Amino acid sequence: MENGEDPPFEPTWESLAHYKIPEWYQRDKFGIFIHWGVYSVPAFGNEWYPRNMYIKNSAEYKHHIETYGPHTKFGYKDFIPQLTASNFDPLAWADLFRDAGARFVVPVGEHHDGFAMYDSSVSRWSATKMGPRRDVIGDLASAVRDRGLVFGVSCHRAEHWWFFNGGKSFPSDVQDPRYRDLYGPAMPDTLQPDATFLEDWLTRCCDLVDKYKPQVFYFDWWIEQPAFKPYLQRFAAYYYNRAAEWKKGVVINYKFEAYPEGCAVLDMERSHLDRIRPLFWQTDTSVSRNSWGYVEKQDYKQCKDVICDLLDVVSKNGALLLNIGPKPDGTIPQEEQELLRQVGAWLKKYGSAIYGTRPWKVFGEGPTDTSGGSDERHDPFTCQDIRFTVGAEGALYATAMAWPDDLKLTVCSVGSNLRLFGGKVESVTLLGHENLTLKWTCDGAGLHVTLPTVPPLNGAMTCTLKIVGDVKSGLNPVGPPDHGLGIKSSL
């Protein structure tokens, strides 16, 4: 540090507990995640193809032998030349992400497969030395920042300790010592990583920090192993101190209990919470239900699925990181481009209910259960499912997750019987149609609105009311957890 000052963070949980979540992150709410790597080449199964192709009798194992031959003749390494990135246009990507309404972008720097999509200082198995033969992460970082977006990166190196261990159970190139620096230790996942692996892991993470100055650093789940604990402390202290030098707010995303609360930001993969979380958090999910990386048979979501996920997460004090999976040549599939543009069109019209907002006293109301857990599938949202946010200007935004067929919408939480809304409702407008005069009344049972006959946008089929009055905005622990109306929680 300059002027001989001590670093602001030490590698202890006590020191790291002084971390503050940056305002930009809590304001921006919506980012793009990118799974693009060698696993995009076979385009079969999902991004775990490199592991599963070495698991005997798996669908990927059978497919690999039928399509490419035995693993001694064609292993995972042999896919690398086909990751050409010949159509990779980082500025076009950044334009698409901006059009989607995203405010930050987090590509995978290295997945479990051990192939670095950046200019690695410690590995020959990198995009600058083979395959694309360019610094994919560096080029994208420049483009994203040029378009005014925040750049982040993810590192899934931890799982590499065991990722290719299936290849040790039968003749395969995993056992060839010439490729050990790609396939790694290939140890049992029940065995804790050793110091050599952990020091290498830390070096790679710090290499990403120093080269690209990411403001988000995302980790997958296996860092929760006990052996990682001191290395997580060392990394966080190093990263936070570097950020202090850059004078930028940064975020570490972790899963489960890898970091103590308050030392970093919890991420829940493909999950929903059933309540407002006082500490800001994140959900990461994908445009596809079956894979994070590119495969030929994707089960794509609809625009409404993404919008409702975003609304639900933001109402509970979270951010949404939405993943896409480009093709090996760097083309983003047309279906994914169209979905992102639809989301962007919705945010352009209704973004004031998302950006810069804070949760209300309750996150929402309605019958649909979105309890936590790893399975994001739930019953379809209905027009009775409403999510609340409070804008910086103090207005309450109430978004119905479906458009009522009869054009009648009731917001029970604004009724005087529940005593959540502090006083008289002064005005109610339909976001995106502020020039239209709404018919509404408010009584003990709720706010009753008659909607105009206007078409919902792009099939999103949502309806957002802007309610002005004595909102008493912001995170507020006051209020009962269940009002018998499907209002499942307050703080």
Secondary structure, DSSP 8 states (H G I E B T S, - for coil): -GGG---S--SSHHHHTT----HHHHHH-EEEEE--SGGGTT-SS-TTHHHHTTSTTSHHHHHHHHHH--TTTS-GGGGGGG---TT--HHHHHHHHHHTT-SEEEEEEE-TT--BSS--SS-SSBTTTSTT-S-HHHHHHHHHHHTT-EE-EEE-GGGGGTTTGGGGSSS-GGG-GGGHHHH-----TTS---HHHHHHHHHHHHHHHHHH--SEEEE-GGGGSGGGHHHHHHHHHHHHHHHHHHT---EEEE-TTSS-TTSSEEEEET---SS--SS-EEEEEESBSS-SS--SS--B--HHHHHHHHHHHHHTTEEEEEEE---TTS---HHHHHHHHHHHHHHHHHGGGTTT-B--SS-EESS----SSS--------TT-EEEEE-TTS-EEEEESS--TTSEEEEGGGSTTTT-S-S-EEEEEETT-TTS--EEEEETTEEEEE--S---GGG---EEEEEEE----S----S-S--SSS-----
